[in-house]
Amino acid sequence: MPQLNPGPWFAILVFSWLLFLAIIPTKVLNHISPNKPTPVSTEKHKTGSWHWPW
C-alpha cells in the first residue's frame, strides 16, 4: 500500500509548506494600501440634548 509509505509524501508536504511560508508572507507584506490612514482629531464634538416632539 503506497499511502502507508510516508517518505515521498512527507517530503512533498514539508517542501510545499516551506514554499508557502517563503512566498506568501512576502507578497502579503509587500502589499501597499491605496488609502493612507488619516489622524483622528482630538477635539470633542458638541452633542446637545434631544427634544422629542411628543
Backbone as JSON Lines, residues from 0, in Angstrom:
{"i":0,"aa":"M","n":[0.84,-1.18,0.0],"ca":[0.0,0.0,0.0],"c":[0.89,1.26,0.0]}
{"i":1,"aa":"P","n":[0.88,2.04,-1.04],"ca":[1.78,3.18,-1.12],"c":[1.41,4.33,-0.17]}
{"i":2,"aa":"Q","n":[0.14,4.42,0.23],"ca":[-0.23,5.53,1.09],"c":[0.32,5.38,2.51]}
{"i":3,"aa":"L","n":[0.8,4.18,2.87],"ca":[1.39,3.98,4.18],"c":[2.88,4.33,4.22]}
{"i":4,"aa":"N","n":[3.46,4.57,3.05],"ca":[4.87,4.93,2.99],"c":[4.98,6.45,3.1]}
{"i":5,"aa":"P","n":[5.44,6.98,4.25],"ca":[5.44,8.43,4.44],"c":[6.61,9.14,3.76]}
{"i":6,"aa":"G","n":[7.51,8.41,3.16],"ca":[8.71,9.01,2.59],"c":[8.46,10.11,1.58]}
{"i":7,"aa":"P","n":[7.9,9.82,0.42],"ca":[7.74,10.9,-0.56],"c":[6.66,11.91,-0.18]}
{"i":8,"aa":"W","n":[5.6,11.46,0.5],"ca":[4.5,12.37,0.82],"c":[4.9,13.35,1.91]}
{"i":9,"aa":"F","n":[5.7,12.88,2.85],"ca":[6.16,13.8,3.89],"c":[7.1,14.85,3.32]}
{"i":10,"aa":"A","n":[7.95,14.46,2.39],"ca":[8.85,15.42,1.76],"c":[8.06,16.44,0.94]}
{"i":11,"aa":"I","n":[7.05,15.99,0.23],"ca":[6.2,16.91,-0.54],"c":[5.49,17.87,0.4]}
{"i":12,"aa":"L","n":[4.99,17.36,1.51],"ca":[4.31,18.22,2.48],"c":[5.26,19.27,3.04]}
{"i":13,"aa":"V","n":[6.45,18.86,3.42],"ca":[7.4,19.79,4.01],"c":[7.84,20.84,2.98]}
{"i":14,"aa":"F","n":[8.14,20.43,1.77],"ca":[8.58,21.38,0.75],"c":[7.46,22.34,0.34]}
{"i":15,"aa":"S","n":[6.24,21.85,0.29],"ca":[5.14,22.75,-0.06],"c":[4.9,23.77,1.04]}
{"i":16,"aa":"W","n":[5.0,23.37,2.32],"ca":[4.84,24.33,3.4],"c":[5.98,25.33,3.41]}
{"i":17,"aa":"L","n":[7.18,24.88,3.16],"ca":[8.3,25.82,3.09],"c":[8.11,26.82,1.95]}
{"i":18,"aa":"L","n":[7.58,26.34,0.85],"ca":[7.31,27.22,-0.28],"c":[6.24,28.24,0.08]}
{"i":19,"aa":"F","n":[5.16,27.78,0.7],"ca":[4.1,28.7,1.11],"c":[4.59,29.71,2.14]}
{"i":20,"aa":"L","n":[5.41,29.25,3.08],"ca":[5.89,30.16,4.12],"c":[6.96,31.12,3.6]}
{"i":21,"aa":"A","n":[7.56,30.82,2.47],"ca":[8.57,31.71,1.91],"c":[7.97,32.72,0.95]}
{"i":22,"aa":"I","n":[6.93,32.35,0.21],"ca":[6.39,33.22,-0.83],"c":[5.2,34.05,-0.34]}
{"i":23,"aa":"I","n":[4.26,33.44,0.32],"ca":[3.02,34.14,0.68],"c":[3.26,35.3,1.65]}
{"i":24,"aa":"P","n":[4.05,35.15,2.72],"ca":[4.25,36.32,3.6],"c":[4.93,37.5,2.9]}
{"i":25,"aa":"T","n":[5.84,37.24,1.98],"ca":[6.48,38.35,1.28],"c":[5.49,39.08,0.39]}
{"i":26,"aa":"K","n":[4.58,38.35,-0.24],"ca":[3.58,39.01,-1.07],"c":[2.59,39.8,-0.22]}
{"i":27,"aa":"V","n":[2.23,39.27,0.94],"ca":[1.29,39.97,1.8],"c":[1.95,41.2,2.41]}
{"i":28,"aa":"L","n":[3.19,41.09,2.84],"ca":[3.85,42.21,3.48],"c":[4.23,43.3,2.48]}
{"i":29,"aa":"N","n":[4.36,42.97,1.2],"ca":[4.68,43.97,0.19],"c":[3.45,44.71,-0.32]}
{"i":30,"aa":"H","n":[2.26,44.31,0.14],"ca":[1.04,44.96,-0.29],"c":[0.98,46.38,0.25]}
{"i":31,"aa":"I","n":[0.67,47.32,-0.61],"ca":[0.57,48.72,-0.22],"c":[-0.89,49.13,-0.3]}
{"i":32,"aa":"S","n":[-1.38,49.7,0.76],"ca":[-2.76,50.15,0.8],"c":[-2.89,51.45,0.0]}
{"i":33,"aa":"P","n":[-3.9,51.57,-0.87],"ca":[-4.05,52.79,-1.65],"c":[-4.54,53.98,-0.83]}
{"i":34,"aa":"N","n":[-5.16,53.73,0.31],"ca":[-5.68,54.81,1.15],"c":[-4.8,54.95,2.38]}
{"i":35,"aa":"K","n":[-4.21,56.11,2.53],"ca":[-3.38,56.37,3.7],"c":[-4.28,56.67,4.9]}
{"i":36,"aa":"P","n":[-3.95,56.19,6.08],"ca":[-4.78,56.48,7.25],"c":[-4.67,57.95,7.64]}
{"i":37,"aa":"T","n":[-5.78,58.53,8.0],"ca":[-5.78,59.94,8.41],"c":[-5.85,60.0,9.93]}
{"i":38,"aa":"P","n":[-5.12,60.93,10.54],"ca":[-5.16,61.03,12.0],"c":[-6.51,61.56,12.48]}
{"i":39,"aa":"V","n":[-6.94,61.06,13.6],"ca":[-8.22,61.47,14.16],"c":[-7.99,62.72,15.01]}
{"i":40,"aa":"S","n":[-8.88,63.7,14.84],"ca":[-8.73,64.93,15.61],"c":[-9.09,64.67,17.08]}
{"i":41,"aa":"T","n":[-8.48,65.44,17.96],"ca":[-8.69,65.22,19.4],"c":[-9.81,66.08,19.96]}
{"i":42,"aa":"E","n":[-10.34,67.02,19.17],"ca":[-11.39,67.88,19.7],"c":[-12.71,67.12,19.78]}
{"i":43,"aa":"K","n":[-13.47,67.43,20.83],"ca":[-14.74,66.75,21.05],"c":[-15.85,67.43,20.25]}
{"i":44,"aa":"H","n":[-16.77,66.63,19.77],"ca":[-17.93,67.17,19.07],"c":[-18.97,67.6,20.1]}
{"i":45,"aa":"K","n":[-19.65,68.71,19.81],"ca":[-20.69,69.16,20.72],"c":[-21.94,68.32,20.48]}
{"i":46,"aa":"T","n":[-22.41,67.75,21.56],"ca":[-23.65,66.99,21.47],"c":[-24.65,67.62,22.42]}
{"i":47,"aa":"G","n":[-25.78,67.98,21.9],"ca":[-26.83,68.58,22.72],"c":[-27.87,67.56,23.09]}
{"i":48,"aa":"S","n":[-28.73,67.95,24.02],"ca":[-29.8,67.03,24.39],"c":[-30.87,67.04,23.3]}
{"i":49,"aa":"W","n":[-31.57,65.93,23.18],"ca":[-32.6,65.81,22.17],"c":[-33.93,66.26,22.76]}
{"i":50,"aa":"H","n":[-34.69,67.01,21.96],"ca":[-36.0,67.44,22.36],"c":[-37.02,66.67,21.51]}
{"i":51,"aa":"W","n":[-37.67,65.74,22.16],"ca":[-38.61,64.91,21.43],"c":[-39.93,65.65,21.24]}
{"i":52,"aa":"P","n":[-40.55,65.54,20.07],"ca":[-41.74,66.34,19.78],"c":[-43.02,65.87,20.46]}
{"i":53,"aa":"W","n":[-43.02,64.82,21.23],"ca":[-44.3,64.39,21.81],"c":[-44.47,64.81,23.23]}
